[in-house]
Amino acid sequence: GLAAILFKWFADVILESISGYYNKQVDTSFRMGMVWFIFSEVMFFAAFFGALFYARQLAMPWLGGYGDGVMTNSVLWPGFSAGWPSNGPGAVGGAFQTIPAWGLPLLNTLILLSSGVTVTIAHHALKAGHRKQLLIFLGATVLLGAMFLLFQAEEYIHAYKELNLTLGSGIYGSTFFMLTGFHGAHVTLGTIMLAIIWLRCLKGHFSKDDHFAFEAVAWYWHFVDVVWLGLFLFVYVL
């Protein structure tokens, strides 16, 4: 499927790179392609954050009778008082509890921020020719990414088993798992790419002047970090 296509594509790109087939023009095209790819990812998350904003700031108040929604509330959902988090006027999925921001979400925030630091240190080590430091800090970044995913899985299990917070928990459950799950998929992909880059560093595929594959993955990882900060603020804290 898609995974096989991506694997073959990346394998071909790596082979062509180490065979010396690429020049400055190809490097520029790769950079432009990565910029547009990250921009497309920004638009994905903008749509999902927009859905959260719409549900929280517009739809729920309307159903609760605020502004011009008085008739909607009195006719369709009398007695419903808007608030957030909410599973809507129909209490879809039953009562649930939210995940406290200052537990695992805060820990995961610190983990991702730390991984942003370690990948930056690894990048500087690569440019300085410090191979041992490069491998240590890039390896640490991979481990931090794996830790984030482990704690995210633990959070989901806790939400389902103990908090009754599921995909069926109305609009809150839908937006929560949509945003955190989509981000988690990006962290998974990023961690895999970082692991591949670590192996390539181990094999000496990069030099201080020729290492765009490393830079591309680092850009992607920093993007994942920034998105998580938005998630932590708007999904867990506020």
N, C-alpha and C positions, 0 to 999 in steps of 0.2 A: 504494500500500500504506500501511503505517503511517506512513512518512515523509511521504507526501502529506497524510495526515490531520492529523499534527502541524503541518506547515507551514501548512495552512489554518487550524487552530485558533489557532496563535500569531499568524498574520496578523490574524485577527479580533480577538483580544485587544488587539493593538497599535493597531489602527484604532479600537476602542472607547475605548481609553485616551486617545489623542491627541484624540479627539472630545469628551472631557469627560463620558463617560457614567458614570464610576465615582464612587462616594461612599465614605465611611468604612466603611460596612457591607460593601461589596464588597471593599475593601482588607483588612478583617479576615478575610473568608472566604478570600481569596487567601493570606494569611499562615498561616492554619490549614491550608489545603490543602498548602502547601509544607512545613510542619512534618511533616505526616503522610506526605507523599511521601518526605522524607528518612528518616523513621523506617522506612518500608517498605524503603528501600535499606539501612539499617542491618541489618535482619533478613535480607536477601539475603546480605550479606557475613558476618553471624554464622553463617549456615548453612554457607557455604563454609569459613570459618575452623574451624567445628566439624568439618567433614569432614577437614580437615588434622590437627586435634588427635586425632581418633579414629584415623586411619590411623597417625599417628606414635606416640601414647602408648598405644594400646590394641591395635589390630589387629596391628601389626608385632611387638610384644613377645609377643603370644599365639602367633603363628605361629612365633616363635623359641623357644618353650618356657618363657617366663617365667610365674610364677604358676601358674594352673590350666591353662595351655596345654601342659603337658608331653606329654600324650598326643597332642595335635594335632600337635606338632612331631615326636615319635618315629614316629608312624604315617604322617602325610601328607607331612611335609617334613623327613625326617632329615638332619641336617647343616646345616640352614639356621640362620644366626646373625642375629638381628634387629639392625638398625641403621638409621640415617637419614642421608643420603637412600638410598632403596632402590627397586628396581623389583620387589620381591616375591620369594618363593621360586622362582618360575619364571624369574627374570631376564628378564622381558618386555621386548622391544625391544633386548636386548643391553646391554653395558657403556656407560655414559655418564659425562660429567663435569658438575659443577654450575657455575653462573655465579658467579664470585667477587663477594662483596658489595661490595668496595672499589673496583670499577671503574665500569662504567656504572650499576649500581644506586645507588651512592653519589652519582654525578653527577646522576642523575635525582631523587634525594632533595633535593639542594641546589637543583635547578631548581624543583621543586614548592614547597619552602619559600619560595624567593624569590618565586614567583608569588603565594603567599599574602600576602606583604608588599606587593607591588606593587598587588594588587587592593584591599587595605586602604587604602593611600595614595590610590588613585584614588577610593575611597568618601569619604574625608575631604575630598578636593579637590572632589568633587561637592557635598557639604554646605556647603563654604566658598565655593562659586561660582567656583572656580579652573578654568576650562574647559580651558586649555592643559595644566595639570598632570594633569587628569582624563584627557584623551585620550592623553597620553604614557604614563602608568603603566598605564592599562587596555590600551593597545596593547602595552605590554611584557608584560603578563599573557598576552595572546593568543599572542605570540611564544614565551614560555616554555612554554606548553601545547603548541604545535606542536613545539618542540624536544624536549620530553619524549617525544612520540609518535614522533618521528624516531629518537631513541636507543632507544626500546623496540623499534621495528621492526628496528634494527640488532642489538639483543641477540637477538631471535628468530632472525634469519638466522644469527648466530654459533652459537647453540645448535643449530640444525638441521644446519648444514653442517660444523661443526668439533667439536662436543661430543657429537654423537649424542643430544642431549636433545630429544625430540620428544613429541608427544601419545601416542605408542605406548610411551613409556618407563615403563610400569607405573604404580603409584600415585603416585610422585613426579612423573612427567611430567604426569599427569592433574591433580593438585592445583596444580602450578606454573602450567600454562597456564590452568587454570580461574580461579585467583585473579588472576593478572597480566593475563590477557585480558579478564576481566570489568571489572577496574579500568581497563584501557586503553580499553574501550568508553565508560566513564563520563568519562574524560578527553577523549575525542573529542567526546562530546556537550557537555561543559562548555566546550571550546574554541570549538565552533560557537556556543554561546549567548553566550559572552563577545564573540565577533566581532560578533554581532547587536547586543548591547548597546553595543559601541563605535560601530557605525553609528548607533544611535539617539542616542547622546550627541553624535555629530557633527552630527546634525540638530536637536539641542536639544530632544529629547522629554522630558527630565527636569528637575526643579527640586530645590532643596535640601529641599523639604518633600514632594515627590511623586515618588518614584523606587523603588517597591517592586520593579519588575522587576529593577533593578540589584541590590538587596539579595538577592532570591531567588537570582540567579545567583551572587552572592558567597557566600551560605550554602552552596550546592551545591558551589562550588569549595573552600571550606574543608573540607567533608565529604570530598571527594576527597583532599585533602591528608592528613587524619587517617588515612584508610584506608590510604594509601600507607605511612605510618609503621609501621602494623601489618604490612603486607606486607614491608617492608624488614627488620623485626626477625624475624618468624617464618618467612619464606620464604627470605630471603637470608643473614641473619646466624646465626641459631640452628640 
